[in-house]
């Protein structure tokens, strides 16, 4: 092969791969632009500053950064809803008596800024971060998935199952599938209604209504009824 042919191969090859690289770059930038998070507003910035000022990362994790002593809050805004977060940040003890989280004595503006920041973080595409915990359960279809969801929704903060979780303020649910609690029914229909609206079934309960889909409720019920 002559030097002239080799020169042409080198030139044309360089041009070809440069075009391929340019195309891949444009395609990547287009995808990134389409997946960007919501606009960073002044309120989001204020919430982030308050998050740092109060050293929330000493206990909580966001986007993989922080401690694991308290729940990961990356997707907490979607799980709990804005009103729960507002009530919790104003007075954690009023929402969950005995909680170890201290009252930060935040102003209404600071509370709203923090909630807005958590809502902004929630919208970030994290590729399914935080990773789901591994749950094990046998029996009813969907029980294993329900075990994972039970942990993911932080139900273990109030309940105990087979020695894992906390024994207060909620009851031990290790045998809820065979042993009704406090005179309440443990049928799948009742458990579904209880999860959907606890106060409607027992007005004096301190259990809050956890935001979840109908499908998630059915999965949790499958898990609970499998606990014999």
C-alpha positions in Angstrom: 0.0 0.0 0.0 1.5 3.3 -1.1 2.0 6.3 1.2 -0.6 8.3 -0.8 -3.2 5.6 0.0 -2.2 5.5 3.6 -2.4 9.3 3.8 -5.9 9.3 2.4 -7.0 6.5 4.8 -5.6 8.5 7.7 -7.4 11.7 6.6 -10.7 10.1 5.8 -10.6 7.9 8.9 -9.9 11.0 11.1 -12.8 12.9 9.5 -15.1 9.9 9.9 -14.4 9.3 13.6 -14.5 13.1 14.3 -18.1 13.1 12.8 -19.0 10.1 14.9 -17.6 11.7 18.1 -19.5 14.9 17.3 -22.7 13.0 16.7 -22.4 11.1 20.0 -21.6 14.4 21.9 -24.7 16.1 20.5 -26.9 13.1 21.3 -25.5 13.0 24.9 -26.1 16.7 25.4 -29.6 16.4 24.1 -30.4 13.7 26.5 -28.9 15.5 29.4 -30.8 18.7 28.6 -34.0 16.7 28.5 -33.4 15.2 32.0 -32.4 18.3 33.9 -34.1 19.0 37.2 -36.5 21.9 37.9 -35.1 25.4 38.0 -33.1 26.3 41.1 -35.1 29.1 42.6 -34.1 31.5 45.4 -36.2 29.5 47.8 -34.4 26.3 46.8 -31.1 28.0 47.5 -32.3 29.3 50.8 -33.5 25.7 51.7 -30.1 24.3 50.8 -28.3 26.9 52.9 -30.6 26.1 55.9 -29.9 22.4 55.3 -26.2 23.1 55.6 -26.5 25.6 58.4 -28.5 23.1 60.6 -26.0 20.3 59.7 -28.8 18.0 58.6 -26.2 15.8 56.8 -24.9 14.8 60.2 -27.9 12.5 60.5 -29.5 12.3 57.1 -28.3 11.4 53.6 -29.3 13.2 50.4 -28.0 11.9 47.0 -25.6 9.6 48.8 -24.0 12.4 50.8 -24.4 12.4 54.6 -24.8 10.1 57.5 -27.1 7.0 57.8 -28.2 7.5 61.4 -31.5 8.9 60.3 -33.6 8.1 57.1 -32.3 9.0 53.6 -34.3 12.0 52.5 -33.6 11.9 48.7 -37.1 10.9 47.9 -38.8 11.8 51.1 -40.9 14.6 49.6 -42.7 12.1 47.3 -43.1 9.5 50.1 -44.5 11.8 52.8 -45.9 14.8 51.1 -45.5 18.5 51.8 -47.8 18.8 54.7 -46.2 16.0 56.6 -42.8 17.6 56.1 -44.1 20.9 57.3 -45.6 19.5 60.4 -42.5 17.4 61.1 -40.1 20.3 60.7 -42.2 22.5 62.9 -42.4 20.0 65.8 -41.1 16.4 65.4 -42.4 15.4 68.8 -45.9 16.4 68.0 -45.9 14.1 65.0 -44.0 11.2 66.6 -43.7 11.4 70.4 -40.4 10.0 71.5 -38.5 10.6 68.2 -34.8 11.3 68.6 -34.9 14.2 66.1 -34.6 17.5 68.0 -36.9 20.5 67.4 -34.8 22.9 65.4 -37.2 25.8 66.2 -37.5 26.8 62.6 -39.5 29.8 61.5 -42.4 29.2 59.0 -40.2 30.7 56.2 -37.3 28.4 57.1 -39.6 25.4 57.2 -41.1 26.2 53.8 -37.6 26.8 52.3 -36.4 23.4 53.5 -39.6 21.7 52.2 -39.1 23.4 48.8 -35.4 22.2 48.8 -36.5 18.6 49.5 -39.1 18.8 46.8 -36.5 20.0 44.3 -34.1 17.1 45.3 -37.0 14.7 44.9 -37.3 15.6 41.2 -33.7 14.7 40.4 -33.3 11.6 38.3 -31.2 9.5 40.6 -31.3 6.2 38.6 -33.3 4.6 41.5 -31.1 5.9 44.3 -31.2 5.2 47.2 -31.0 1.5 46.6 -33.8 -0.6 47.9 -33.2 -2.7 51.0 -33.3 -6.5 50.7 -36.4 -7.9 52.3 -37.4 -11.5 52.8 -40.8 -12.9 53.4 -42.6 -16.0 52.4 -46.2 -16.9 51.7 -48.5 -14.7 49.9 -47.7 -13.4 46.4 -46.1 -10.0 46.6 -45.0 -10.6 50.2 -41.3 -10.2 49.4 -41.9 -7.0 47.5 -44.0 -5.9 50.4 -41.1 -6.5 52.8 -38.9 -4.2 50.8 -41.6 -1.6 50.5 -42.3 -1.7 54.2 -38.7 -0.8 54.9 -38.6 1.8 52.0 -41.5 3.7 53.5 -39.7 3.7 56.9 -42.5 1.8 58.6 -39.7 0.3 60.8 -39.4 3.7 62.5 -42.6 2.9 64.4 -43.0 -0.9 64.1 -41.0 -4.0 64.8 -41.1 -7.2 62.8 -39.1 -10.3 63.9 -36.8 -8.3 66.1 -36.1 -5.6 63.5 -37.3 -2.0 63.8 -38.7 -0.2 66.9 -41.3 -1.4 69.4 -42.8 2.0 69.9 -45.0 3.9 69.3 -46.5 1.4 66.9 -47.2 -2.3 67.8 -45.0 -5.2 67.0 -46.4 -6.7 63.7 -44.4 -9.9 63.7 -47.6 -12.0 63.8 -50.2 -9.6 62.6 -51.4 -12.1 59.9 -52.6 -14.5 62.6 -53.0 -12.4 65.7 -55.2 -9.2 65.5 -53.9 -6.3 67.5 -55.9 -4.2 70.0 -59.2 -5.8 69.1 -58.9 -4.6 65.5 -59.6 -6.9 62.5 -56.6 -8.3 60.6 -58.5 -9.2 57.4 -56.9 -7.9 54.1 -59.9 -5.6 53.6 -59.5 -4.0 57.0 -55.7 -3.7 56.8 -56.1 -2.0 53.4 -58.6 0.5 54.9 -56.3 1.0 57.9 -53.3 1.8 55.8 -55.3 4.1 53.6 -56.8 6.1 56.5 -55.9 5.0 60.0 -57.9 7.7 61.8 -61.1 6.7 60.0 -60.8 3.2 61.5 -59.6 4.4 65.0 -60.0 8.1 65.6 -57.5 8.0 68.6 -54.6 6.5 66.7 -51.4 8.4 66.3 -50.5 6.7 63.0 -50.4 9.1 60.1 -51.8 8.3 56.7 -48.8 7.4 54.5 -48.9 8.6 50.9 -48.9 5.6 48.6 -50.7 4.2 45.6 -53.5 1.6 45.7 -51.0 -1.0 44.3 -48.5 -0.3 47.1 -51.2 -0.7 49.7 -52.2 -4.1 48.3 -48.5 -5.1 48.3 -48.1 -4.0 52.0 -51.3 -5.9 52.9 -50.0 -9.1 51.2 -46.9 -8.7 53.3 -48.7 -8.1 56.6 -51.1 -11.0 56.1 -48.1 -13.3 55.5 -46.7 -12.6 58.9 -47.9 -15.5 61.0 
